[in-house]
Protein backbone atom coordinates (compact mmCIF):
# COMPACT_ATOMS: atom_id res chain seq x y z
CA UNK A 1 0.00 0.00 0.00
CA UNK A 2 1.19 3.47 -0.83
CA UNK A 3 0.76 6.22 1.77
CA UNK A 4 -0.97 9.20 0.19
CA UNK A 5 -1.37 11.43 3.26
CA UNK A 6 0.26 11.50 6.65
CA UNK A 7 -0.50 14.08 9.32
CA UNK A 8 0.58 13.27 12.86
CA UNK A 9 -1.01 9.96 13.81
CA UNK A 10 -3.36 9.98 10.82
CA UNK A 11 -2.36 7.96 7.78
CA UNK A 12 -4.55 7.28 4.74
CA UNK A 13 -3.37 4.67 2.29
CA UNK A 14 -4.43 4.11 -1.26
CA UNK A 15 -7.35 1.73 -1.57
CA UNK A 16 -6.49 -1.91 -2.11
CA UNK A 17 -9.77 -3.29 -3.36
CA UNK A 18 -10.92 -6.84 -3.01
CA UNK A 19 -13.80 -8.09 -5.16
CA UNK A 20 -16.36 -10.76 -4.47
CA UNK A 21 -19.06 -11.85 -6.87
CA UNK A 22 -21.96 -12.82 -4.64
CA UNK A 23 -24.00 -14.00 -7.62
CA UNK A 24 -24.94 -12.67 -11.06
CA UNK A 25 -27.00 -9.89 -9.45
CA UNK A 26 -24.56 -8.49 -6.87
CA UNK A 27 -20.85 -7.84 -6.38
CA UNK A 28 -19.01 -6.57 -3.33
CA UNK A 29 -15.85 -4.48 -3.24
CA UNK A 30 -13.94 -3.80 -0.04
CA UNK A 31 -11.68 -0.76 0.13
CA UNK A 32 -9.29 0.56 2.79
CA UNK A 33 -8.80 -2.73 4.59
CA UNK A 34 -12.52 -3.46 4.47
CA UNK A 35 -13.64 -0.20 6.05
CA UNK A 36 -15.55 0.82 2.92
CA UNK A 37 -18.01 -1.60 1.31
CA UNK A 38 -19.32 -1.05 -2.21
CA UNK A 39 -22.32 -3.11 -3.26
CA UNK A 40 -22.95 -3.08 -7.03
CA UNK A 41 -26.31 -4.40 -8.16
CA UNK A 42 -26.27 -5.81 -11.72
CA UNK A 43 -29.95 -6.82 -11.75
CA UNK A 44 -32.73 -6.94 -9.20
CA UNK A 45 -31.07 -9.00 -6.48
CA UNK A 46 -31.95 -12.61 -5.88
CA UNK A 47 -33.18 -13.70 -2.45
CA UNK A 48 -29.81 -15.36 -1.86
CA UNK A 49 -27.97 -12.14 -2.78
CA UNK A 50 -30.14 -10.13 -0.39
CA UNK A 51 -29.39 -12.62 2.40
CA UNK A 52 -25.65 -12.45 1.62
CA UNK A 53 -25.85 -8.63 1.68
CA UNK A 54 -27.53 -8.77 5.11
CA UNK A 55 -24.99 -11.28 6.43
CA UNK A 56 -22.14 -9.13 5.09
CA UNK A 57 -23.50 -6.07 6.93
CA UNK A 58 -23.86 -8.05 10.17
CA UNK A 59 -20.29 -9.40 9.83
CA UNK A 60 -18.97 -5.93 8.94
CA UNK A 61 -20.49 -4.40 12.07
CA UNK A 62 -19.57 -7.30 14.36
CA UNK A 63 -15.94 -7.65 13.25
CA UNK A 64 -15.25 -3.91 13.23
CA UNK A 65 -17.04 -3.42 16.60
CA UNK A 66 -18.13 0.14 15.81
CA UNK A 67 -21.32 1.98 14.93
CA UNK A 68 -19.60 3.51 11.87
CA UNK A 69 -20.61 2.38 8.40
CA UNK A 70 -18.90 3.51 5.21
CA UNK A 71 -21.09 2.17 2.39
CA UNK A 72 -21.72 2.72 -1.31
CA UNK A 73 -24.73 1.21 -3.08
CA UNK A 74 -24.35 1.33 -6.87
CA UNK A 75 -27.78 1.08 -8.50
CA UNK A 76 -26.74 2.40 -11.92
CA UNK A 77 -27.22 -0.77 -13.96
CA UNK A 78 -30.39 -0.97 -16.10
CA UNK A 79 -33.39 -2.55 -14.38
CA UNK A 80 -32.46 -1.47 -10.84
CA UNK A 81 -35.21 1.03 -10.19
CA UNK A 82 -36.42 -0.17 -6.81
CA UNK A 83 -35.84 -2.74 -4.11
CA UNK A 84 -37.67 -6.02 -4.19
CA UNK A 85 -40.18 -6.57 -1.36
CA UNK A 86 -37.77 -9.06 0.20
CA UNK A 87 -34.93 -6.54 -0.13
CA UNK A 88 -37.01 -3.88 1.62
CA UNK A 89 -37.83 -6.35 4.41
CA UNK A 90 -34.15 -7.20 4.99
CA UNK A 91 -33.20 -3.50 4.83
CA UNK A 92 -35.72 -2.78 7.58
CA UNK A 93 -34.32 -5.68 9.62
CA UNK A 94 -30.79 -4.28 9.32
CA UNK A 95 -32.01 -0.80 10.26
CA UNK A 96 -33.86 -2.14 13.31
CA UNK A 97 -30.90 -4.29 14.36
CA UNK A 98 -28.52 -1.29 14.29
CA UNK A 99 -30.52 1.84 15.17
CA UNK A 100 -27.39 3.67 16.41
CA UNK A 101 -25.59 3.45 13.07
CA UNK A 102 -23.21 6.29 12.24
CA UNK A 103 -21.11 7.11 9.20
CA UNK A 104 -22.10 7.63 5.58
CA UNK A 105 -23.91 5.67 2.88
CA UNK A 106 -23.91 6.85 -0.73
CA UNK A 107 -26.60 5.57 -3.08
CA UNK A 108 -25.62 5.88 -6.73
CA UNK A 109 -28.46 6.12 -9.26
CA UNK A 110 -28.36 7.13 -12.92
CA UNK A 111 -29.33 10.71 -13.68
CA UNK A 112 -32.06 9.65 -16.09
CA UNK A 113 -33.62 7.09 -13.74
CA UNK A 114 -37.41 7.60 -13.91
CA UNK A 115 -37.80 6.48 -10.30
CA UNK A 116 -35.05 8.76 -8.97
CA UNK A 117 -37.57 10.76 -6.93
CA UNK A 118 -39.19 7.60 -5.54
CA UNK A 119 -35.83 6.22 -4.43
CA UNK A 120 -34.88 9.58 -2.97
CA UNK A 121 -38.17 9.82 -1.07
CA UNK A 122 -37.82 6.27 0.25
CA UNK A 123 -34.29 6.97 1.47
CA UNK A 124 -35.20 10.29 3.02
CA UNK A 125 -38.20 8.95 4.94
CA UNK A 126 -36.42 5.80 6.09
CA UNK A 127 -33.17 7.51 7.03
CA UNK A 128 -35.00 10.10 9.14
CA UNK A 129 -37.17 7.48 10.81
CA UNK A 130 -34.58 4.75 11.32
CA UNK A 131 -31.19 6.44 11.50
CA UNK A 132 -30.28 9.60 13.32
CA UNK A 133 -26.53 9.67 12.68
CA UNK A 134 -26.01 7.60 9.52
CA UNK A 135 -26.02 10.14 6.72
CA UNK A 136 -27.44 8.85 3.43
CA UNK A 137 -26.88 10.84 0.23
CA UNK A 138 -27.77 10.16 -3.39
CA UNK A 139 -25.31 10.70 -6.23
CA UNK A 140 -25.43 10.26 -9.99
CA UNK A 141 -21.73 9.42 -10.32
CA UNK A 142 -20.06 6.59 -8.43
CA UNK A 143 -16.81 8.52 -8.07
CA UNK A 144 -18.60 11.42 -6.35
CA UNK A 145 -20.42 9.14 -3.92
CA UNK A 146 -17.27 7.20 -3.11
CA UNK A 147 -15.32 10.44 -2.60
CA UNK A 148 -17.98 11.67 -0.16
CA UNK A 149 -17.88 8.39 1.83
CA UNK A 150 -14.06 8.43 1.84
CA UNK A 151 -14.08 12.04 3.05
CA UNK A 152 -16.26 11.00 5.99
CA UNK A 153 -13.94 8.10 6.80
CA UNK A 154 -10.89 10.37 6.69
CA UNK A 155 -12.56 12.91 8.97
CA UNK A 156 -13.52 10.17 11.44
CA UNK A 157 -9.96 8.84 11.46
CA UNK A 158 -8.59 12.34 12.11
CA UNK A 159 -11.13 12.84 14.90
CA UNK A 160 -10.13 9.58 16.57
CA UNK A 161 -6.42 10.39 16.20
CA UNK A 162 -6.94 13.76 17.94
CA UNK A 163 -8.72 12.04 20.83
CA UNK A 164 -6.01 9.39 21.24
Backbone as CSV, one residue per row, in Angstrom:
resi,resn,N_x,N_y,N_z,CA_x,CA_y,CA_z,C_x,C_y,C_z
1,UNK,0.830,-1.180,0.000,0.000,0.000,0.000,0.870,1.236,0.000
2,UNK,0.462,2.215,-0.727,1.185,3.468,-0.829,0.512,4.506,0.065
3,UNK,1.294,5.167,0.910,0.759,6.216,1.770,0.537,7.462,0.924
4,UNK,-0.687,8.004,0.970,-0.969,9.199,0.186,-1.109,10.442,1.053
5,UNK,-1.260,10.281,2.360,-1.370,11.430,3.255,-0.960,10.998,4.645
6,UNK,-0.120,11.806,5.286,0.263,11.503,6.653,0.336,12.808,7.422
7,UNK,-0.454,12.893,8.481,-0.501,14.083,9.323,-0.536,13.611,10.764
8,UNK,0.549,13.744,11.483,0.579,13.272,12.865,0.340,11.778,12.921
9,UNK,-0.683,11.373,13.663,-1.007,9.959,13.806,-1.887,9.455,12.670
10,UNK,-2.417,10.352,11.872,-3.362,9.984,10.825,-2.621,9.581,9.558
11,UNK,-2.935,8.421,9.034,-2.361,7.964,7.776,-3.465,7.375,6.922
12,UNK,-3.573,7.827,5.689,-4.550,7.278,4.738,-3.756,6.609,3.623
13,UNK,-4.066,5.393,3.330,-3.375,4.670,2.286,-4.269,4.562,1.065
14,UNK,-3.650,4.299,-0.055,-4.434,4.110,-1.265,-5.307,2.882,-1.104
15,UNK,-6.469,2.883,-1.714,-7.349,1.726,-1.567,-6.773,0.487,-2.244
16,UNK,-6.854,-0.616,-1.549,-6.494,-1.906,-2.114,-7.779,-2.709,-2.174
17,UNK,-8.453,-2.654,-3.313,-9.770,-3.292,-3.364,-9.694,-4.811,-3.421
18,UNK,-10.688,-5.422,-2.817,-10.924,-6.842,-3.012,-12.330,-6.957,-3.591
19,UNK,-12.524,-7.904,-4.480,-13.799,-8.087,-5.162,-14.367,-9.459,-4.847
20,UNK,-15.671,-9.488,-4.677,-16.359,-10.756,-4.470,-17.648,-10.733,-5.286
21,UNK,-17.813,-11.723,-6.132,-19.061,-11.855,-6.874,-20.000,-12.720,-6.044
22,UNK,-21.018,-12.096,-5.495,-21.955,-12.822,-4.639,-22.815,-13.740,-5.493
23,UNK,-23.343,-13.222,-6.580,-24.002,-14.002,-7.619,-24.105,-13.095,-8.837
24,UNK,-24.875,-13.481,-9.830,-24.942,-12.674,-11.056,-25.637,-11.329,-10.845
25,UNK,-26.265,-11.132,-9.686,-26.996,-9.888,-9.446,-26.253,-8.902,-8.551
26,UNK,-25.185,-9.351,-7.876,-24.558,-8.492,-6.873,-23.070,-8.788,-6.724
27,UNK,-22.271,-7.706,-6.703,-20.848,-7.843,-6.381,-20.523,-6.941,-5.205
28,UNK,-19.455,-7.303,-4.508,-19.011,-6.567,-3.331,-17.545,-6.206,-3.507
29,UNK,-17.229,-4.938,-3.280,-15.847,-4.475,-3.243,-15.570,-3.987,-1.827
30,UNK,-14.376,-4.296,-1.351,-13.939,-3.805,-0.041,-12.714,-2.930,-0.272
31,UNK,-12.784,-1.704,0.258,-11.678,-0.761,0.132,-11.154,-0.407,1.516
32,UNK,-9.916,0.092,1.552,-9.287,0.558,2.786,-9.409,-0.479,3.896
33,UNK,-8.819,-1.630,3.612,-8.801,-2.729,4.590,-10.186,-3.114,5.067
34,UNK,-11.163,-3.034,4.167,-12.522,-3.464,4.472,-13.364,-2.436,5.193
35,UNK,-12.843,-1.216,5.369,-13.637,-0.197,6.053,-14.758,0.344,5.162
36,UNK,-14.532,0.363,3.857,-15.554,0.822,2.916,-16.058,-0.386,2.134
37,UNK,-17.380,-0.549,2.106,-18.007,-1.600,1.309,-18.771,-0.964,0.162
38,UNK,-18.580,-1.508,-1.034,-19.316,-1.051,-2.213,-20.112,-2.228,-2.751
39,UNK,-21.427,-2.098,-2.712,-22.322,-3.114,-3.261,-22.785,-2.629,-4.630
40,UNK,-22.509,-3.418,-5.676,-22.952,-3.075,-7.027,-24.005,-4.077,-7.455
41,UNK,-25.198,-3.560,-7.719,-26.307,-4.395,-8.156,-26.317,-4.425,-9.678
42,UNK,-26.301,-5.642,-10.260,-26.273,-5.811,-11.715,-27.646,-6.140,-12.275
43,UNK,-28.560,-6.488,-11.414,-29.948,-6.818,-11.754,-30.701,-6.802,-10.430
44,UNK,-32.030,-6.838,-10.485,-32.731,-6.940,-9.202,-32.175,-8.147,-8.439
45,UNK,-31.781,-7.946,-7.190,-31.065,-9.003,-6.479,-31.937,-10.213,-6.169
46,UNK,-31.293,-11.363,-6.258,-31.954,-12.607,-5.882,-32.124,-12.640,-4.363
47,UNK,-32.981,-13.531,-3.892,-33.178,-13.698,-2.452,-31.858,-14.068,-1.789
48,UNK,-31.101,-14.966,-2.413,-29.808,-15.362,-1.858,-28.848,-14.182,-1.773
49,UNK,-28.848,-13.316,-2.792,-27.971,-12.139,-2.780,-28.369,-11.179,-1.668
50,UNK,-29.667,-10.997,-1.466,-30.140,-10.127,-0.386,-29.696,-10.693,0.961
51,UNK,-29.825,-11.997,1.145,-29.392,-12.619,2.398,-27.882,-12.474,2.597
52,UNK,-27.111,-12.620,1.526,-25.651,-12.447,1.620,-25.304,-10.996,1.946
53,UNK,-26.062,-10.040,1.356,-25.855,-8.625,1.681,-26.077,-8.420,3.184
54,UNK,-27.193,-8.921,3.689,-27.533,-8.771,5.109,-26.438,-9.384,5.981
55,UNK,-26.027,-10.604,5.659,-24.985,-11.284,6.434,-23.668,-10.507,6.387
56,UNK,-23.359,-9.920,5.238,-22.139,-9.125,5.093,-22.187,-7.905,5.998
57,UNK,-23.341,-7.230,6.051,-23.496,-6.069,6.926,-23.346,-6.478,8.390
58,UNK,-23.971,-7.577,8.787,-23.861,-8.055,10.171,-22.399,-8.374,10.506
59,UNK,-21.707,-9.081,9.602,-20.293,-9.400,9.828,-19.444,-8.125,9.904
60,UNK,-19.704,-7.198,9.000,-18.974,-5.934,8.936,-19.071,-5.191,10.263
61,UNK,-20.264,-5.107,10.806,-20.494,-4.397,12.067,-19.870,-5.172,13.234
62,UNK,-20.057,-6.475,13.261,-19.566,-7.304,14.361,-18.044,-7.314,14.419
63,UNK,-17.407,-7.555,13.293,-15.945,-7.647,13.250,-15.294,-6.311,13.571
64,UNK,-15.848,-5.235,13.036,-15.250,-3.911,13.234,-15.598,-3.330,14.608
65,UNK,-16.653,-3.832,15.255,-17.036,-3.421,16.603,-17.150,-1.892,16.722
66,UNK,-17.901,-1.295,15.809,-18.128,0.139,15.809,-19.506,0.422,15.231
67,UNK,-20.032,1.591,15.526,-21.315,1.976,14.926,-21.117,2.554,13.529
68,UNK,-19.882,2.885,13.166,-19.604,3.509,11.866,-19.829,2.555,10.700
69,UNK,-20.467,3.087,9.668,-20.613,2.379,8.403,-20.136,3.309,7.305
70,UNK,-19.405,2.765,6.359,-18.904,3.507,5.208,-19.303,2.689,3.988
71,UNK,-20.453,3.029,3.394,-21.089,2.174,2.394,-21.393,2.929,1.110
72,UNK,-21.292,2.209,-0.002,-21.723,2.722,-1.305,-22.618,1.655,-1.922
73,UNK,-23.797,2.090,-2.381,-24.725,1.208,-3.083,-24.836,1.708,-4.508
74,UNK,-24.326,0.936,-5.466,-24.345,1.325,-6.872,-25.560,0.686,-7.549
75,UNK,-26.540,1.524,-7.860,-27.782,1.077,-8.503,-27.882,1.598,-9.934
76,UNK,-26.745,1.763,-10.605,-26.738,2.400,-11.921,-26.990,1.456,-13.090
77,UNK,-26.995,0.182,-12.854,-27.223,-0.770,-13.957,-28.691,-0.732,-14.367
78,UNK,-28.991,-0.977,-15.647,-30.393,-0.974,-16.099,-31.228,-2.008,-15.346
79,UNK,-32.470,-1.633,-15.039,-33.394,-2.550,-14.376,-33.375,-2.480,-12.869
80,UNK,-32.544,-1.596,-12.306,-32.461,-1.472,-10.844,-33.169,-0.182,-10.437
81,UNK,-34.468,-0.180,-10.521,-35.214,1.031,-10.190,-35.711,1.038,-8.757
82,UNK,-35.881,-0.121,-8.167,-36.417,-0.171,-6.812,-35.981,-1.468,-6.147
83,UNK,-36.143,-1.520,-4.850,-35.840,-2.737,-4.108,-36.969,-3.739,-4.263
84,UNK,-36.634,-4.995,-4.202,-37.666,-6.020,-4.185,-38.343,-5.981,-2.811
85,UNK,-39.542,-6.521,-2.687,-40.183,-6.569,-1.364,-39.297,-7.276,-0.326
86,UNK,-38.651,-8.367,-0.729,-37.772,-9.062,0.203,-36.576,-8.191,0.572
87,UNK,-36.034,-7.454,-0.395,-34.933,-6.538,-0.129,-35.331,-5.446,0.854
88,UNK,-36.518,-4.898,0.693,-37.008,-3.879,1.623,-37.161,-4.457,3.035
89,UNK,-37.660,-5.691,3.117,-37.831,-6.350,4.413,-36.480,-6.494,5.119
90,UNK,-35.473,-6.984,4.394,-34.154,-7.203,4.995,-33.478,-5.873,5.341
91,UNK,-33.725,-4.832,4.534,-33.200,-3.503,4.827,-33.782,-2.985,6.145
92,UNK,-35.080,-3.176,6.325,-35.723,-2.779,7.584,-35.147,-3.566,8.764
93,UNK,-34.901,-4.860,8.557,-34.320,-5.681,9.623,-32.943,-5.156,10.018
94,UNK,-32.132,-4.815,9.036,-30.792,-4.283,9.323,-30.897,-2.952,10.052
95,UNK,-31.824,-2.103,9.617,-32.005,-0.797,10.262,-32.458,-0.973,11.715
96,UNK,-33.362,-1.902,11.948,-33.856,-2.139,13.310,-32.797,-2.782,14.199
97,UNK,-31.953,-3.607,13.600,-30.901,-4.289,14.358,-29.822,-3.303,14.810
98,UNK,-29.579,-2.264,14.009,-28.520,-1.292,14.285,-29.061,0.137,14.257
99,UNK,-29.924,0.499,15.212,-30.523,1.837,15.168,-29.539,2.960,15.483
100,UNK,-28.382,2.645,16.062,-27.394,3.669,16.408,-26.301,3.817,15.359
101,UNK,-26.584,3.397,14.139,-25.587,3.454,13.067,-25.119,4.884,12.850
102,UNK,-23.821,5.016,12.586,-23.211,6.290,12.240,-22.420,6.099,10.954
103,UNK,-21.906,7.182,10.407,-21.108,7.108,9.198,-21.853,7.658,8.005
104,UNK,-21.514,7.137,6.823,-22.096,7.627,5.581,-22.422,6.460,4.642
105,UNK,-23.527,6.622,3.929,-23.913,5.665,2.884,-24.288,6.468,1.644
106,UNK,-23.617,6.195,0.546,-23.909,6.848,-0.732,-24.698,5.879,-1.595
107,UNK,-25.781,6.361,-2.162,-26.599,5.565,-3.081,-26.429,6.186,-4.464
108,UNK,-25.920,5.389,-5.391,-25.622,5.885,-6.729,-26.729,5.441,-7.676
109,UNK,-27.396,6.407,-8.294,-28.465,6.117,-9.257,-28.195,6.909,-10.531
110,UNK,-28.586,6.380,-11.685,-28.361,7.129,-12.924,-29.205,8.403,-12.953
111,UNK,-28.657,9.421,-13.591,-29.333,10.711,-13.678,-30.691,10.603,-14.346
112,UNK,-30.810,9.757,-15.328,-32.063,9.652,-16.090,-32.995,8.564,-15.566
113,UNK,-32.781,8.122,-14.329,-33.621,7.089,-13.736,-35.015,7.654,-13.482
114,UNK,-36.060,7.061,-14.090,-37.413,7.602,-13.912,-37.927,7.490,-12.478
115,UNK,-37.336,6.625,-11.681,-37.802,6.484,-10.298,-36.852,7.158,-9.307
116,UNK,-36.006,8.047,-9.820,-35.049,8.761,-8.965,-35.748,9.403,-7.775
117,UNK,-36.853,10.088,-8.017,-37.568,10.765,-6.926,-38.177,9.775,-5.945
118,UNK,-38.645,8.624,-6.450,-39.185,7.602,-5.541,-38.097,7.037,-4.631
119,UNK,-36.946,6.746,-5.221,-35.834,6.217,-4.434,-35.395,7.261,-3.418
120,UNK,-35.298,8.508,-3.860,-34.878,9.584,-2.966,-35.871,9.741,-1.804
121,UNK,-37.152,9.718,-2.118,-38.169,9.825,-1.073,-38.096,8.681,-0.093
122,UNK,-37.932,7.451,-0.609,-37.815,6.274,0.253,-36.630,6.417,1.197
123,UNK,-35.481,6.822,0.647,-34.285,6.967,1.469,-34.452,8.069,2.504
124,UNK,-35.023,9.174,2.098,-35.203,10.289,3.018,-36.100,9.900,4.187
125,UNK,-37.252,9.335,3.886,-38.197,8.945,4.944,-37.587,7.897,5.854
126,UNK,-36.974,6.878,5.274,-36.417,5.803,6.090,-35.189,6.234,6.867
127,UNK,-34.364,7.094,6.286,-33.173,7.514,7.025,-33.557,8.410,8.190
128,UNK,-34.560,9.240,8.038,-35.003,10.098,9.138,-35.634,9.246,10.236
129,UNK,-36.451,8.291,9.842,-37.167,7.477,10.809,-36.255,6.465,11.497
130,UNK,-35.338,5.860,10.763,-34.579,4.749,11.315,-33.172,5.120,11.785
131,UNK,-32.560,6.081,11.144,-31.187,6.440,11.501,-31.131,7.913,11.866
132,UNK,-30.449,8.201,12.927,-30.278,9.597,13.324,-28.895,10.116,12.928
133,UNK,-27.900,9.220,12.904,-26.533,9.667,12.681,-25.856,9.039,11.462
134,UNK,-26.524,8.140,10.780,-26.007,7.603,9.521,-26.532,8.511,8.418
135,UNK,-25.633,9.186,7.747,-26.022,10.142,6.718,-26.091,9.406,5.382
136,UNK,-27.230,9.508,4.721,-27.437,8.851,3.432,-27.617,9.928,2.368
137,UNK,-26.800,9.879,1.326,-26.878,10.843,0.230,-26.990,10.101,-1.091
138,UNK,-27.667,10.720,-2.040,-27.772,10.164,-3.390,-26.816,10.901,-4.315
139,UNK,-26.231,10.148,-5.235,-25.312,10.696,-6.233,-25.636,10.076,-7.583
140,UNK,-25.264,10.784,-8.640,-25.428,10.264,-9.986,-24.136,9.646,-10.519
141,UNK,-23.024,9.946,-9.896,-21.731,9.424,-10.316,-21.106,8.657,-9.157
142,UNK,-20.671,7.444,-9.456,-20.063,6.586,-8.432,-18.854,7.252,-7.782
143,UNK,-18.021,7.897,-8.586,-16.814,8.525,-8.068,-17.150,9.600,-7.032
144,UNK,-18.209,10.369,-7.287,-18.597,11.424,-6.345,-19.112,10.828,-5.029
145,UNK,-19.919,9.786,-5.124,-20.423,9.139,-3.919,-19.308,8.509,-3.106
146,UNK,-18.392,7.824,-3.794,-17.267,7.196,-3.107,-16.381,8.258,-2.467
147,UNK,-16.144,9.363,-3.162,-15.317,10.442,-2.604,-15.949,11.006,-1.331
148,UNK,-17.270,11.151,-1.328,-17.976,11.669,-0.158,-17.859,10.697,1.030
149,UNK,-18.022,9.400,0.770,-17.877,8.392,1.831,-16.441,8.385,2.347
150,UNK,-15.466,8.419,1.450,-14.058,8.428,1.840,-13.728,9.673,2.661
151,UNK,-14.286,10.811,2.287,-14.080,12.044,3.048,-14.579,11.871,4.488
152,UNK,-15.736,11.255,4.646,-16.261,11.000,5.992,-15.360,10.073,6.784
153,UNK,-14.852,9.030,6.144,-13.937,8.098,6.804,-12.658,8.815,7.233
154,UNK,-12.105,9.629,6.356,-10.888,10.365,6.686,-11.120,11.307,7.870
155,UNK,-12.248,12.001,7.862,-12.562,12.906,8.970,-12.712,12.141,10.277
156,UNK,-13.356,10.971,10.229,-13.523,10.169,11.443,-12.167,9.691,11.950
157,UNK,-11.294,9.274,11.047,-9.956,8.837,11.462,-9.191,9.979,12.116
158,UNK,-9.284,11.173,11.536,-8.592,12.338,12.108,-9.158,12.662,13.491
159,UNK,-10.469,12.577,13.614,-11.133,12.841,14.898,-10.656,11.868,15.969
160,UNK,-10.587,10.589,15.611,-10.133,9.578,16.572,-8.665,9.767,16.921
161,UNK,-7.845,10.167,15.948,-6.415,10.394,16.198,-6.222,11.570,17.158
162,UNK,-7.046,12.603,17.029,-6.939,13.757,17.941,-7.318,13.373,19.368
163,UNK,-8.261,12.450,19.503,-8.716,12.035,20.835,-7.749,11.055,21.495
164,UNK,-6.920,10.416,20.698,-6.008,9.387,21.244,-4.844,9.998,22.006
